[in-house]
Amino acid sequence: MPNWLSSPSARAWTAPAGGGSARDFHRSLPGYARTPLVELPTLAAELGAGRVLVKDESSRLGLPAFKVLGASWACHQMLSREPGSELVTATDGNHGRAVARMASHFGVAATVFVPEVMLPETAAAIEAEGAQVVRLDVGYDEAVLAASAYSVESDGRALVQDTAWEGYTEVPAWIVDGYRTLLEEVDEQLGGTPDLVAVPVGVGSLAEAVVRHHRRNDAPHPSVLSVEPDTAACVLASLHAGEPVKVATGSTVMAGLNCGAVSSSAWPVLRDGCDAAVAVTDSEARRAVADLGMLGVSSGPSGAATLAGVRAALTDPVRRAALDLPPDPVVVLLSTEGDPI
Ligand SMILES: Cc1ncc(COP(=O)(O)O)c(C=O)c1O
């Protein structure tokens, strides 16, 4: 499968009006602050861009990744409806830790299913939040099925999963609504709209939020680039196929992006509104981690993947032309996690 795809009609697409804003709720949480948008002129020079800015999610509400924006809003909504429920989820790492943190914040129990490939220290960080961790000898996608099955085995359990499938769409929609806070912050910090936004993609819920935000009826439509590991590129494969397809996953340094199936809610939004998708290798992601670190930005492999993806897109003349950018474009890289090292 080619590791690039562009979709010329995506820019003109307008997303249907979305859900509510979680911003006031986020503001009410202890420690809420906008995360930095860091300008990196060295990268702008390298990439032939006017400006390159990195949204640095290495410290968000006291956790080292953006995921708590979605998890907190979904847990709040769920517990308003089903007070006292045990929160249940499956995770590659960051989402599960965020759900565990929110369970402790709201004073309820949490059970988090994790796949075999998870690093022991990642599982330990989830346990340290007070959650029960169930390690399974399966990949992420099967861990989601196990969490879903566990959540319906007994009353008083509520699944808070960050991916949608047929019949399970309400909670993932809350999570996507929660991610909008990050995008609203970028617009405020920039005082406008970027020309290109690069987003790291696991199941595609964050990318769904990005496309929905940047395909509003009354707003400019920048180019959106999806970036995945070449070993777990389910969105790229689905875009090539024209329908959702599952890919077999193995291990990758981009642990948060190690997902084999696109969220059913994200799929139509990405199919219609995402300009381009690229897959990157572990070594490209590692180089991006090191380069951002040298420039003073703590970025883990799943976050730094966006630098690797933009490099793979902008340094190739055919791909660059397909993105249809103005001269000296303003590029925003979503760096969604800090470097754990
Ligand atoms: C650090 C990081 N970045 C990006 C993503 C991708 O988000 P999504 O699964 O919504 O595509 C994840 C998902 O876990 C993540 O942990």
The ligand as an ORCA input file, in Angstrom:
! r2SCAN-3c Opt
* xyz 0 1
  C      -0.361     10.702     22.370
  C      -1.457     10.348     21.432
  N      -1.573     11.015     20.290
  C      -2.550     10.748     19.413
  C      -3.461      9.754     19.653
  C      -4.482      9.448     18.607
  O      -5.783      9.740     18.944
  P      -6.975      8.923     18.269
  O      -6.895      7.510     18.773
  O      -8.174      9.650     18.661
  O      -6.722      8.937     16.786
  C      -3.384      9.025     20.856
  C      -4.372      7.972     21.166
  O      -4.274      7.281     22.128
  C      -2.357      9.336     21.766
  O      -2.233      8.674     22.936
*
